[in-house]
Amino acid sequence: MNNLPNIKRKGRNVHSFLAFLLFVCLSSLPCYIQAQEKKNITLDVKNETVENVFNQLSKQTGYKFFYDQEIVNAAPRISIKARNSSLENILSMITVQTNLYFNKKNNTISVGKQKSQETIKSTRTKTVNGTVTDQNGEPIIGANVLVKGTTNGIITDINGNYSLANLTEDATIQFSYIGYQTTEVKANSKELARIILKEDSELLDEVIVVGYGVQKRSDVTGAISSVTSEKLNSTPSSSLGEMLRGQAAGVQVTMSNAAPGGSSNILIRGRRSLSGGNDPLYIVDGVPMTSIDDINSNDIASLEVLKDASSQSIYGARAANGVILITTKRGQTGKMKISYNTYAASQSIHKNFEFYNGEEWAALRKEAYYNANLSYDETDCFRGLMLDVFKSGEYVDWEKLMISSAWQQKHDILIQSGGDKTKYALGLGYFDQNGMVPNSGFQRLSGRLNIDHKLLKNLTIGTNFLYTKSWKKTADGSFNSFITMPPLAKVYNDDGSLREDVTEAGESHYNPLWNIDYSNNKSQTDRLLINFFVDWKITKDLSYRANGSLNTRTVHSNTYQGTKHTTGRNNNGKATAGTSFSNDYLFENIVNYVKDLNKNHHFDATFMQSVNVIEWKNLGINGTGFANDDLTYNAIGSANEYGTPTWELSDRKLLSFLGRVRYNLFEKYLFTFALRVDGSSVFGKNNKYGYFPSGAFAWRINEESFLKEAKWLPT
């Protein structure tokens, strides 16, 4: 069940979406049914659910009720006593007690929420028409026209015309096109008749990170997607992978673990290996990383995804699954800028099925018992505590007991400042996520300091410092057993303590809260990243960069199953403790040469040599037999028996060389050639080096004289 959470912030679940569509379609109709066939209906209910009342009305009238399950479940219980009454009168009584409204069509009655005056006003719809042109009055073909915050949109036709229907009076319409500034206009504005888009020169010349350098977006020959910090932080999550979901074409994100602090799987260009890893290579400020879960999203300035195979010719064998480049925020010249961002969000379960209630479960058990015995004996069918609960009707709602809405919060402070010589950016962050299941949660503290200092006119040094510390607490692994637990059960004893067997029917129905209460599973992660660099502008065209980094990560994982735990009691308590250490050392020499031969010929070359050493060690120990559960895994030193300790290690070395040449001819013909050579200690004895060449050509056809005036071509 941990894989089904939903953050209630901007979106709703599928049921709420259907309810919204129904609400809009019926918004112009009266709240009450205007005409009903006269039917003699007799109804006598007291404190009954709305759904059961609908079922009774369906049986008497033949009408089918269509409604959103969440709306009906949230409606208050009702009491009605009527004899030989019409359907219209009955529905009017329901409306008074529940604020639900009805619409009859053929043999179907649609049910929705009672509309307030504010809702009526906000759902009054209209149709708008207009034309989208550029500053010269020429129509823009294929411009995007979208109702902000929805999927209701259209593109302009060959004459730049558009038409949007079913717009609310308070809607905002977005007009966008590649190379032009996005414009937003209210649905009740007179400006909608003619929208003029202005060219965005900054967008046309936007510079993006492409690996060991930067490049104008218009000059890129590879497949690259860029995601801004604003888009990433629009999704509340501890995982950068989840924030990236839906933000870049060709990037597939799936949640591997929805528990607090859980991570996501990121696939670029699909799955490439059945047994090996499929994760992309992460590069943060020039430093390779195997995971980005420790990165604070508020520190990110931009994120680029290298999606095509040419990324291997830049980053070698480790880039077989694509590359994600992350650039963090840096200092700015001028007055100190302090920004504070925060949010609070609620998490709840998004169900794709309904649990049976007590009555339904009892009915199924009766049927199963009869089919097996060809007779029915109530005391034998419902043994132990089940019979008492069956007679009292005090059923257990396991879903409500085990899963509850949980809050998460995030706080970030960013300080940016600098002068002519020194600039710095300091970011501090705190993230706290409560689990929807008992005994689970995640907290993270992060701090980042980026400094740039100009020693000489042509010499700059800098450092990137990152430290994160996180704590994770997870529920016992047997938590999901509650899904099949019978609702005819008793969770607690009369004194308020937990029952171990919730039915006492001899069927091993162990209390799912029992193992959670008698276990303790915690982990702590510390990451330290230190990066130093030197930039030397040797000549106008030639520059050199030395880049060195240390990336360490330490993970402490501890578990304890108490003396009353259904597994731990077999050993009078069981504890495990493990610590893993990883160290990544990197040093790079990078030379860049940029030469504009004339206005028609632009040339640049990059050469890189690097040494990378990666060390990983893991130590594990376990013990059994404890006097009590007071210290949990912290008492592992006093265990009566110990298992075999484990010690694992890995040592890898990588020597790499890179050469890349880019040539721009007439701002129309773009050529890129690259070769990466990797020598690795994990390669075979007779094949210590791998070669990864690539070549690319791009033709900016819109710059050709015969198509320069064509508006249907994007710039």
C-alpha positions as CSV (number, residue, x, y, z in Angstrom):
1,M,0.0,0.0,0.0
2,N,3.0,2.3,0.3
3,N,2.9,2.7,-3.4
4,L,-0.4,4.6,-3.6
5,P,0.0,8.0,-2.0
6,N,-1.4,11.2,-3.5
7,I,-0.3,14.7,-2.6
8,K,-3.4,17.0,-2.3
9,R,-2.2,20.3,-3.5
10,K,-3.1,21.3,-7.0
11,G,-4.5,18.1,-8.4
12,R,-7.4,15.8,-7.4
13,N,-8.0,12.1,-7.9
14,V,-9.9,10.6,-10.8
15,H,-13.3,10.7,-8.9
16,S,-13.0,14.4,-8.2
17,F,-12.1,15.1,-11.8
18,L,-15.3,13.3,-13.0
19,A,-17.3,15.2,-10.4
20,F,-15.9,18.4,-11.7
21,L,-16.9,17.6,-15.3
22,L,-20.3,16.7,-14.1
23,F,-20.5,19.9,-12.1
24,V,-19.7,22.0,-15.2
25,C,-22.0,20.2,-17.5
26,L,-24.9,20.7,-15.1
27,S,-24.1,24.2,-13.9
28,S,-26.7,25.8,-16.0
29,L,-29.5,23.4,-14.9
30,P,-31.7,24.0,-11.9
31,C,-30.8,22.6,-8.5
32,Y,-34.0,20.7,-8.3
33,I,-35.8,18.5,-10.8
34,Q,-38.3,20.6,-12.6
35,A,-40.5,17.8,-13.7
36,Q,-41.0,14.3,-12.2
37,E,-43.4,11.6,-13.0
38,K,-45.8,11.0,-10.2
39,K,-44.9,7.8,-8.4
40,N,-46.3,6.4,-5.1
41,I,-43.2,6.1,-3.0
42,T,-43.1,5.0,0.6
43,L,-39.9,5.5,2.5
44,D,-39.1,5.2,6.2
45,V,-35.4,5.6,7.1
46,K,-33.7,6.9,10.2
47,N,-30.0,8.0,10.2
48,E,-29.4,6.2,7.0
49,T,-26.6,6.8,4.4
50,V,-27.5,8.6,1.2
51,E,-26.3,5.7,-0.9
52,N,-28.6,3.2,0.8
53,V,-31.6,5.7,0.3
54,F,-30.7,5.9,-3.4
55,N,-30.7,2.1,-3.6
56,Q,-34.2,2.0,-2.1
57,L,-35.5,4.6,-4.5
58,S,-34.0,2.8,-7.4
59,K,-35.9,-0.4,-6.4
60,Q,-39.2,1.5,-6.1
61,T,-38.9,3.8,-9.2
62,G,-36.6,2.0,-11.6
63,Y,-34.4,5.1,-11.9
64,K,-30.7,4.7,-11.8
65,F,-28.7,7.2,-9.7
66,F,-25.3,8.5,-11.1
67,Y,-23.0,10.1,-8.6
68,D,-19.5,10.6,-7.4
69,Q,-18.6,8.2,-4.6
70,E,-16.7,10.7,-2.6
71,I,-19.5,13.3,-2.6
72,V,-22.0,10.7,-1.5
73,N,-19.7,9.3,1.2
74,A,-19.2,12.8,2.6
75,A,-22.9,13.6,2.7
76,P,-24.6,13.5,6.2
77,R,-26.9,10.7,7.1
78,I,-30.6,11.4,6.6
79,S,-34.0,10.6,8.1
80,I,-37.1,10.6,6.0
81,K,-40.6,9.3,6.7
82,A,-43.0,9.5,3.7
83,R,-46.0,7.6,2.4
84,N,-47.4,7.6,-1.1
85,S,-45.1,10.6,-1.9
86,S,-43.7,11.7,-5.3
87,L,-40.1,11.3,-6.3
88,E,-39.7,15.1,-6.5
89,N,-40.8,15.5,-2.9
90,I,-38.4,12.8,-1.7
91,L,-35.5,14.4,-3.6
92,S,-36.4,17.8,-2.2
93,M,-36.2,16.4,1.4
94,I,-32.8,14.9,0.6
95,T,-31.6,18.2,-0.8
96,V,-32.6,20.1,2.4
97,Q,-30.6,17.6,4.6
98,T,-27.6,17.1,2.4
99,N,-27.2,20.0,0.0
100,L,-27.2,17.7,-3.0
101,Y,-29.0,18.5,-6.2
102,F,-30.5,16.2,-8.9
103,N,-31.1,16.2,-12.6
104,K,-33.3,13.6,-14.3
105,K,-32.7,12.5,-17.8
106,N,-34.4,9.5,-19.3
107,N,-34.1,6.8,-16.6
108,T,-31.1,8.3,-15.0
109,I,-30.8,10.8,-12.1
110,S,-27.5,12.6,-11.8
111,V,-26.4,13.7,-8.3
112,G,-24.0,16.7,-7.5
113,K,-23.2,19.2,-4.8
114,Q,-25.5,22.0,-4.0
115,K,-24.2,25.1,-5.8
116,S,-23.5,28.4,-4.0
117,Q,-23.9,31.8,-5.5
118,E,-20.1,32.1,-5.8
119,T,-19.9,28.7,-7.6
120,I,-22.7,29.7,-10.0
121,K,-20.8,32.8,-10.9
122,S,-17.4,31.1,-11.4
123,T,-19.0,28.4,-13.6
124,R,-20.9,30.7,-15.9
125,T,-19.3,29.9,-19.3
126,K,-18.6,31.7,-22.5
127,T,-16.9,31.3,-25.9
128,V,-14.1,33.6,-27.0
129,N,-12.6,34.1,-30.5
130,G,-9.7,36.1,-31.8
131,T,-6.5,36.2,-33.8
132,V,-2.9,35.8,-32.8
133,T,-0.3,37.9,-34.7
134,D,3.3,39.1,-34.3
135,Q,4.4,42.7,-33.9
136,N,4.3,43.2,-37.7
137,G,0.7,42.1,-37.9
138,E,1.4,38.8,-39.5
139,P,-0.7,35.9,-38.3
140,I,1.1,33.2,-36.2
141,I,0.3,29.7,-37.3
142,G,0.3,27.0,-34.7
143,A,0.4,29.3,-31.6
144,N,-0.6,27.6,-28.4
145,V,-3.8,28.9,-26.8
146,L,-4.4,27.3,-23.4
147,V,-6.7,27.9,-20.4
148,K,-4.3,28.3,-17.6
149,G,-4.3,25.5,-15.1
150,T,-6.3,23.1,-17.4
151,T,-5.8,21.0,-20.5
152,N,-8.4,22.9,-22.4
153,G,-6.5,24.4,-25.3
154,I,-6.1,24.7,-29.1
155,I,-3.6,25.9,-31.7
156,T,-4.2,28.8,-34.2
157,D,-5.1,27.9,-37.7
158,I,-3.4,29.1,-41.0
159,N,-4.8,32.6,-40.5
160,G,-3.9,32.8,-36.8
161,N,-7.5,32.4,-35.7
162,Y,-8.6,30.6,-32.6
163,S,-11.8,29.8,-30.7
164,L,-12.2,28.5,-27.2
165,A,-15.5,27.4,-25.6
166,N,-16.8,26.7,-22.1
167,L,-14.6,29.3,-20.4
168,T,-15.5,30.6,-17.0
169,E,-15.6,34.3,-16.4
170,D,-12.5,34.2,-14.1
171,A,-10.4,32.0,-16.4
172,T,-7.0,33.1,-17.7
173,I,-5.9,32.3,-21.2
174,Q,-2.2,31.7,-22.1
175,F,-0.8,32.5,-25.6
176,S,2.6,31.1,-26.4
177,Y,4.8,30.3,-29.3
178,I,8.5,29.3,-29.7
179,G,10.7,32.4,-29.8
180,Y,7.9,34.7,-28.4
181,Q,7.1,35.9,-25.0
182,T,4.1,34.1,-23.3
183,T,1.1,36.4,-22.8
184,E,-1.7,35.9,-20.4
185,V,-5.1,37.6,-20.8
186,K,-8.3,37.3,-18.7
187,A,-11.3,35.6,-20.4
188,N,-13.4,38.8,-20.0
189,S,-10.8,41.1,-21.6
190,K,-11.5,43.0,-24.8
191,E,-7.9,42.3,-25.9
192,L,-8.8,38.7,-26.8
193,A,-10.0,39.9,-30.3
194,R,-6.3,40.4,-31.3
195,I,-3.4,39.1,-29.4
196,I,0.1,40.4,-30.3
197,L,3.0,38.3,-29.3
198,K,6.4,39.9,-28.9
199,E,9.7,38.2,-29.9
200,D,11.8,37.0,-26.9
201,S,15.4,37.6,-27.9
202,E,16.6,36.2,-24.6
203,L,14.9,32.9,-25.3
204,L,16.4,32.7,-28.8
205,D,19.9,33.2,-27.4
206,E,19.3,31.2,-24.2
207,V,22.5,29.4,-23.0
208,I,22.2,25.9,-21.6
209,V,24.7,23.4,-20.1
210,V,25.7,20.7,-22.5
211,G,28.5,18.9,-20.7
212,Y,32.0,20.5,-20.1
213,G,30.7,23.8,-21.4
214,V,27.7,25.8,-22.5
215,Q,26.0,26.5,-25.8
216,K,23.2,28.6,-27.2
217,R,20.0,26.6,-27.4
218,S,19.6,27.5,-31.1
219,D,23.0,25.9,-31.8
220,V,22.4,22.6,-30.1
221,T,22.6,19.5,-32.3
222,G,21.8,16.9,-29.7
223,A,18.5,15.9,-27.9
224,I,18.4,18.1,-24.8
225,S,15.5,19.0,-22.5
226,S,15.8,21.8,-19.9
227,V,13.7,22.2,-16.8
228,T,13.7,25.3,-14.6
229,S,13.8,25.5,-10.9
230,E,10.3,26.9,-10.8
231,K,8.9,23.9,-12.7
232,L,10.7,21.5,-10.4
233,N,9.5,23.1,-7.2
234,S,5.9,23.1,-8.4
235,T,5.6,19.5,-7.2
236,P,5.9,18.9,-3.4
237,S,8.1,15.9,-2.9
238,S,11.4,14.8,-1.3
239,S,12.4,13.1,-4.5
240,L,13.8,15.1,-7.5
241,G,12.7,12.3,-9.7
242,E,9.1,12.9,-8.8
243,M,9.6,16.6,-9.5
244,L,10.9,15.7,-12.9
245,R,7.8,13.6,-13.8
246,G,6.1,15.0,-16.9
247,Q,8.6,17.9,-17.2
248,A,10.8,16.5,-20.0
249,A,9.8,14.5,-23.1
250,G,11.3,11.1,-23.3
251,V,11.9,10.9,-19.6
252,Q,9.9,8.2,-17.7
253,V,9.6,8.5,-14.0
254,T,8.1,5.7,-11.8
255,M,7.9,5.7,-8.0
256,S,9.9,2.8,-6.6
257,N,9.0,3.4,-3.0
258,A,6.2,5.8,-1.8
259,A,7.2,5.6,1.8
260,P,8.5,8.9,3.3
261,G,11.9,9.7,1.8
262,G,11.3,7.2,-1.0
263,S,13.0,7.5,-4.3
264,S,12.0,7.2,-8.0
265,N,13.3,5.3,-11.0
266,I,14.2,7.5,-13.9
267,L,14.4,6.1,-17.4
268,I,15.7,8.0,-20.4
269,R,15.1,6.4,-23.8
270,G,13.5,3.4,-22.1
271,R,15.0,0.3,-20.4
272,R,18.3,-0.8,-21.8
273,S,19.3,-3.7,-19.5
274,L,17.4,-6.6,-18.0
275,S,19.8,-7.4,-15.2
276,G,22.0,-4.2,-15.0
277,G,21.1,-0.8,-13.8
278,N,19.1,1.6,-15.9
279,D,19.6,4.8,-13.9
280,P,21.1,7.8,-15.8
281,L,24.3,9.5,-14.8
282,Y,23.9,12.5,-12.6
283,I,26.3,15.5,-12.8
284,V,25.9,18.2,-10.2
285,D,28.1,21.3,-10.8
286,G,30.5,19.1,-12.8
287,V,30.6,16.3,-10.2
288,P,29.2,12.8,-11.1
289,M,26.8,11.3,-8.6
290,T,24.9,8.0,-8.4
291,S,21.8,9.6,-6.6
292,I,20.3,13.0,-6.4
293,D,17.9,12.3,-3.6
294,D,20.1,14.3,-1.2
295,I,19.9,17.4,-3.4
296,N,17.6,20.2,-2.2
297,S,15.5,21.3,-5.2
298,N,15.5,24.9,-4.0
299,D,19.3,25.0,-4.7
300,I,18.8,24.1,-8.4
301,A,19.1,26.8,-11.0
302,S,18.6,24.6,-14.0
303,L,18.4,21.0,-15.0
304,E,19.3,19.6,-18.4
305,V,18.6,16.1,-19.7
306,L,20.9,14.7,-22.3
307,K,18.8,12.1,-24.0
308,D,20.5,10.9,-27.2
309,A,23.3,8.4,-27.6
310,S,25.9,11.2,-28.2
311,S,25.9,11.8,-24.4
312,Q,28.2,8.7,-24.2
313,S,30.8,10.5,-26.3
314,I,30.8,13.2,-23.6
315,Y,30.6,11.2,-20.4
316,G,31.6,7.7,-21.5
317,A,30.3,4.3,-20.5
318,R,28.4,5.5,-17.5
319,A,26.2,7.7,-19.7
320,A,24.7,4.7,-21.5
321,N,21.3,5.5,-19.9
322,G,21.5,9.2,-20.5
323,V,22.7,12.1,-18.4
324,I,21.0,14.6,-16.1
325,L,23.0,17.8,-15.6
326,I,22.2,19.9,-12.6
327,T,23.5,23.5,-12.1
328,T,23.0,25.1,-8.7
329,K,22.3,28.7,-7.9
330,R,25.3,31.0,-7.5
331,G,26.0,34.5,-6.1
332,Q,24.9,37.7,-7.8
333,T,26.6,41.1,-7.9
334,G,24.7,43.8,-6.1
335,K,22.6,44.1,-3.0
336,M,22.1,41.1,-0.8
337,K,19.0,39.1,-1.9
338,I,17.3,36.9,0.7
339,S,14.4,34.6,-0.3
340,Y,12.4,32.3,1.8
341,N,10.2,29.6,0.3
342,T,7.9,27.3,2.2
343,Y,4.9,25.0,1.8
344,A,2.7,22.6,3.7
345,A,0.8,19.8,2.0
346,S,-1.4,16.9,3.0
347,Q,-0.9,13.4,1.7
348,S,-3.7,10.8,1.4
349,I,-4.3,7.4,-0.2
350,H,-5.4,7.2,-3.8
351,K,-7.4,3.9,-3.9
352,N,-7.9,1.9,-7.0
353,F,-10.3,-0.5,-5.2
354,E,-12.7,-0.5,-2.3
355,F,-12.3,-2.7,0.9
356,Y,-15.3,-4.8,1.9
357,N,-17.1,-3.7,5.0
358,G,-18.2,-5.9,7.9
359,E,-21.6,-6.9,6.4
360,E,-20.1,-7.8,3.1
361,W,-17.3,-9.8,4.6
362,A,-19.7,-11.7,6.8
363,A,-22.0,-12.4,3.9
364,L,-19.1,-13.8,1.9
365,R,-17.9,-16.0,4.8
366,K,-21.4,-17.4,5.2
367,E,-21.6,-18.3,1.5
368,A,-18.1,-19.9,1.6
369,Y,-19.0,-21.8,4.7
370,Y,-22.3,-23.1,3.2
371,N,-20.6,-24.1,-0.1
372,A,-18.0,-26.1,1.9
373,N,-20.4,-27.7,4.4
374,L,-23.7,-27.7,2.6
375,S,-25.2,-26.4,5.8
376,Y,-24.9,-23.3,8.1
377,D,-23.8,-23.2,11.7
378,E,-23.3,-19.6,12.9
379,T,-21.1,-20.5,15.9
380,D,-18.9,-22.6,13.7
381,C,-18.8,-20.1,10.9
382,F,-17.9,-17.2,13.1
383,R,-15.5,-18.6,15.7
384,G,-13.7,-16.9,18.6
385,L,-14.2,-13.1,18.8
386,M,-15.7,-12.9,15.3
387,L,-19.1,-14.1,16.6
388,D,-19.2,-11.3,19.3
389,V,-18.3,-8.7,16.7
390,F,-20.8,-10.1,14.2
391,K,-23.6,-9.8,16.7
392,S,-22.6,-6.3,18.0
393,G,-21.8,-4.9,14.6
394,E,-18.7,-3.1,15.9
395,Y,-16.6,-3.9,12.8
396,V,-13.0,-2.8,12.3
397,D,-12.3,-0.4,9.5
398,W,-8.7,-1.6,8.8
399,E,-8.0,1.0,6.2
400,K,-9.0,3.8,8.5
401,L,-7.0,2.3,11.4
402,M,-3.8,1.7,9.4
403,I,-3.7,4.6,7.0
404,S,-4.4,8.3,7.7
405,S,-3.7,11.6,6.0
406,A,-0.2,13.0,6.8
407,W,1.4,16.3,6.5
408,Q,4.7,17.3,5.0
409,Q,6.4,20.7,5.1
410,K,9.4,22.3,3.5
411,H,11.3,25.5,4.4
412,D,14.1,27.0,2.3
413,I,16.3,30.1,2.7
414,L,18.5,31.4,0.0
415,I,21.0,34.3,0.4
416,Q,22.7,35.6,-2.7
417,S,25.2,38.5,-2.8
418,G,28.5,39.7,-4.1
419,G,30.8,42.4,-5.3
420,D,33.2,42.9,-8.2
421,K,35.5,40.2,-7.0
422,T,33.6,37.8,-4.7
423,K,30.1,36.4,-5.1
424,Y,28.4,33.8,-2.9
425,A,25.2,31.9,-2.5
426,L,24.1,30.3,0.8
427,G,21.1,27.9,0.8
428,L,19.6,26.2,3.9
429,G,16.7,23.8,3.8
430,Y,14.5,21.6,6.0
431,F,12.1,19.0,4.8
432,D,9.8,17.0,7.1
433,Q,7.4,14.3,5.8
434,N,5.1,12.3,8.1
435,G,4.2,8.8,7.1
436,M,0.6,7.8,6.4
437,V,1.2,4.6,8.3
438,P,2.2,4.4,12.0
439,N,5.8,4.6,13.0
440,S,7.2,6.1,9.7
441,G,8.6,9.5,8.6
442,F,11.4,11.3,7.0
443,Q,13.4,14.5,7.8
444,R,16.2,16.2,6.0
445,L,18.5,19.1,6.7
446,S,20.6,20.6,3.9
447,G,23.1,23.3,3.5
448,R,24.9,24.6,0.4
449,L,27.6,27.3,-0.1
450,N,28.8,28.4,-3.5
451,I,31.6,30.9,-3.7
452,D,33.2,32.6,-6.7
453,H,36.3,34.8,-6.2
454,K,38.2,36.7,-8.9
455,L,41.9,36.6,-8.0
456,L,43.1,38.3,-11.1
457,K,41.5,39.8,-14.2
458,N,41.8,36.5,-16.0
459,L,41.9,34.1,-13.0
460,T,38.9,33.0,-10.9
461,I,38.7,30.4,-8.2
462,G,35.6,28.9,-6.6
463,T,34.1,26.3,-4.4
464,N,30.9,24.4,-4.0
465,F,30.1,23.0,-0.6
466,L,27.2,20.7,0.2
467,Y,26.2,18.9,3.3
468,T,22.9,17.0,3.9
469,K,21.8,14.9,6.8
470,S,18.6,12.9,6.7
471,W,16.7,10.5,9.0
472,K,14.3,7.9,7.9
473,K,11.9,5.7,9.9
474,T,10.0,2.9,8.2
475,A,7.1,0.7,9.4
476,D,7.6,-3.1,9.9
477,G,7.6,-5.0,6.6
478,S,4.5,-7.0,7.6
479,F,2.4,-3.9,7.5
480,N,0.5,-4.8,4.3
481,S,-1.1,-7.8,5.9
482,F,-4.1,-5.7,7.0
483,I,-5.4,-5.8,3.4
484,T,-6.8,-9.3,3.9
485,M,-7.6,-9.0,7.6
486,P,-11.3,-9.7,8.5
487,P,-13.3,-6.7,9.8
488,L,-14.9,-9.0,12.4
489,A,-12.1,-8.5,14.8
490,K,-11.0,-6.7,18.0
491,V,-7.8,-4.7,17.9
492,Y,-7.5,-3.8,21.5
493,N,-8.0,-5.6,24.8
494,D,-10.4,-4.2,27.4
495,D,-7.5,-2.5,29.2
496,G,-6.5,-0.7,26.0
497,S,-3.5,-2.8,25.2
498,L,-3.0,-4.4,21.7
499,R,-4.3,-7.8,21.0
500,E,-1.9,-10.1,19.2
501,D,-4.6,-12.3,17.6
502,V,-7.5,-10.1,16.6
503,T,-10.0,-12.9,16.0
504,E,-8.9,-15.8,18.3
505,A,-10.5,-18.1,15.8
506,G,-7.4,-20.2,15.3
507,E,-6.7,-18.7,11.9
508,S,-3.5,-16.7,12.8
509,H,-5.0,-13.3,12.3
510,Y,-2.1,-11.3,13.8
511,N,-2.7,-7.7,14.6
512,P,-0.8,-5.6,12.0
513,L,-0.2,-3.0,14.6
514,W,1.5,-5.5,16.8
515,N,4.7,-5.9,14.8
516,I,4.8,-2.2,14.1
517,D,4.6,-1.5,17.8
518,Y,7.3,-4.0,18.7
519,S,9.9,-3.1,16.0
520,N,12.2,-0.2,15.3
521,N,13.6,0.5,11.8
522,K,15.7,3.6,11.3
523,S,18.4,4.9,9.0
524,Q,20.6,8.0,8.9
525,T,22.4,9.4,5.8
526,D,25.2,11.9,5.7
527,R,26.5,13.4,2.5
528,L,29.4,15.8,2.1
529,L,30.4,17.2,-1.3
530,I,33.4,19.6,-1.6
531,N,34.3,20.9,-5.1
532,F,37.1,23.3,-5.9
533,F,37.8,24.8,-9.3
534,V,40.2,27.3,-11.0
535,D,39.3,29.1,-14.2
536,W,42.2,30.7,-16.2
537,K,41.5,32.8,-19.2
538,I,44.8,32.3,-20.9
539,T,44.0,34.3,-24.0
540,K,40.8,35.8,-25.6
541,D,40.1,32.5,-27.2
542,L,41.8,29.9,-24.9
543,S,40.8,29.0,-21.4
544,Y,41.7,26.3,-18.9
545,R,39.7,24.9,-16.0
546,A,41.0,22.6,-13.2
547,N,38.2,20.9,-11.3
548,G,38.7,18.7,-8.2
549,S,36.0,17.2,-5.9
550,L,35.4,14.9,-2.9
551,N,32.0,13.3,-2.6
552,T,31.4,11.2,0.5
553,R,28.2,9.4,1.6
554,T,27.7,7.5,4.9
555,V,24.5,5.5,5.6
556,H,23.7,3.9,9.0
557,S,20.9,1.3,8.8
558,N,19.5,-0.3,11.9
559,T,16.6,-2.6,12.6
560,Y,15.2,-4.3,15.6
561,Q,12.5,-6.9,16.1
562,G,11.4,-7.0,19.7
563,T,10.9,-10.0,22.0
564,K,7.2,-9.8,21.3
565,H,7.5,-9.4,17.6
566,T,6.1,-12.4,15.8
567,T,9.5,-13.0,14.2
568,G,11.8,-11.5,16.8
569,R,10.3,-13.6,19.7
570,N,11.7,-16.7,18.1
571,N,15.2,-15.4,19.0
572,N,14.2,-13.4,22.1
573,G,14.7,-10.2,20.0
574,K,16.8,-9.6,16.9
575,A,18.9,-6.6,16.0
576,T,20.9,-5.7,12.9
577,A,23.2,-2.8,12.3
578,G,25.0,-1.8,9.1
579,T,27.1,1.1,7.9
580,S,28.2,1.8,4.4
581,F,30.8,4.3,3.3
582,S,31.3,5.6,-0.2
583,N,34.1,8.1,-1.4
584,D,34.3,9.5,-4.8
585,Y,37.5,11.4,-5.8
586,L,37.6,13.4,-9.1
587,F,40.2,15.6,-10.8
588,E,39.7,17.1,-14.2
589,N,41.7,19.2,-16.6
590,I,39.6,21.0,-19.2
591,V,40.8,23.2,-22.1
592,N,38.3,25.2,-24.2
593,Y,39.1,27.0,-27.4
594,V,36.5,29.3,-29.0
595,K,37.3,31.2,-32.3
596,D,35.0,33.3,-34.5
597,L,36.9,33.3,-37.8
598,N,34.5,35.8,-39.2
599,K,30.7,36.4,-39.1
600,N,30.1,33.2,-41.0
601,H,32.4,30.8,-39.4
602,H,32.3,29.9,-35.7
603,F,34.5,27.2,-34.2
604,D,35.1,25.8,-30.7
605,A,36.9,22.8,-29.3
606,T,37.0,21.1,-25.9
607,F,39.6,18.8,-24.5
608,M,39.4,17.0,-21.2
609,Q,41.4,14.6,-19.1
610,S,40.2,13.2,-15.8
611,V,41.0,10.7,-13.1
612,N,38.1,9.3,-11.0
613,V,38.5,6.9,-8.0
614,I,35.4,5.4,-6.4
615,E,35.6,3.5,-3.1
616,W,32.7,1.7,-1.4
617,K,32.7,-0.3,1.9
618,N,29.9,-1.9,3.9
619,L,30.0,-3.4,7.4
620,G,27.1,-5.4,8.9
621,I,26.5,-7.2,12.2
622,N,23.5,-8.9,13.7
623,G,22.7,-10.3,17.2
624,T,19.9,-12.1,19.0
625,G,18.8,-12.7,22.6
626,F,18.1,-9.6,24.6
627,A,17.0,-9.1,28.2
628,N,14.4,-6.5,27.2
629,D,13.4,-4.1,24.4
630,D,14.3,-0.8,26.1
631,L,17.4,0.0,24.0
632,T,16.3,-1.8,20.8
633,Y,19.2,-2.0,18.3
634,N,21.4,0.2,20.5
635,A,21.8,-2.8,22.8
636,I,23.4,-5.0,20.1
637,G,26.6,-5.0,22.1
638,S,24.9,-7.0,24.8
639,A,23.3,-9.7,22.6
640,N,23.6,-13.3,23.7
641,E,24.4,-14.6,20.2
642,Y,25.9,-13.0,17.1
643,G,25.6,-13.9,13.5
644,T,28.5,-13.9,11.0
645,P,29.6,-10.2,10.4
646,T,29.7,-9.0,6.8
647,W,32.3,-6.9,5.2
648,E,32.1,-5.8,1.6
649,L,34.2,-3.4,-0.5
650,S,34.6,-2.1,-4.0
651,D,37.4,-0.1,-5.5
652,R,37.1,1.4,-9.0
653,K,39.4,3.6,-11.0
654,L,38.6,5.5,-14.2
655,L,41.0,7.4,-16.5
656,S,39.3,9.4,-19.2
657,F,40.0,11.6,-22.2
658,L,37.6,13.7,-24.3
659,G,37.8,15.7,-27.5
660,R,34.9,17.6,-29.0
661,V,34.8,20.0,-32.0
662,R,31.8,22.1,-33.0
663,Y,31.6,24.2,-36.2
664,N,28.8,26.7,-37.1
665,L,28.6,27.7,-40.7
666,F,26.5,30.7,-41.7
667,E,24.4,30.2,-38.6
668,K,22.6,27.5,-40.6
669,Y,24.8,24.4,-40.7
670,L,25.9,23.0,-37.4
671,F,28.5,20.2,-37.0
672,T,29.5,18.4,-33.9
673,F,32.2,15.6,-33.5
674,A,33.2,14.1,-30.2
675,L,35.2,11.2,-28.9
676,R,35.4,9.9,-25.3
677,V,38.0,7.3,-24.2
678,D,37.5,5.5,-20.9
679,G,40.1,3.3,-19.2
680,S,38.5,1.4,-16.3
681,S,39.7,-1.0,-13.7
682,V,36.5,-3.0,-14.2
683,F,37.0,-3.6,-17.9
684,G,38.4,-6.9,-19.1
685,K,42.2,-7.5,-18.9
686,N,42.6,-7.3,-22.7
687,N,40.1,-4.5,-23.2
688,K,41.0,-1.9,-20.7
689,Y,39.8,1.1,-22.8
690,G,36.4,1.8,-24.3
691,Y,35.9,4.3,-27.2
692,F,32.7,6.3,-27.6
693,P,32.6,8.4,-30.8
694,S,29.7,10.5,-32.1
695,G,28.9,12.9,-34.9
696,A,25.9,15.2,-35.4
697,F,24.7,17.6,-38.1
698,A,21.8,20.1,-37.8
699,W,20.3,22.3,-40.5
700,R,18.5,25.5,-39.4
701,I,16.3,25.5,-42.4
702,N,14.4,28.5,-41.3
703,E,17.5,30.6,-41.9
704,E,17.5,29.8,-45.6
705,S,16.5,32.8,-47.7
706,F,13.6,31.0,-49.4
707,L,12.1,30.1,-46.0
708,K,13.1,33.0,-43.9
709,E,9.6,34.5,-44.1
710,A,7.8,31.3,-43.4
711,K,5.8,31.6,-40.2
712,W,5.0,27.9,-39.9
713,L,8.6,27.1,-39.1
714,P,9.7,27.4,-35.5
715,T,12.8,29.5,-34.8
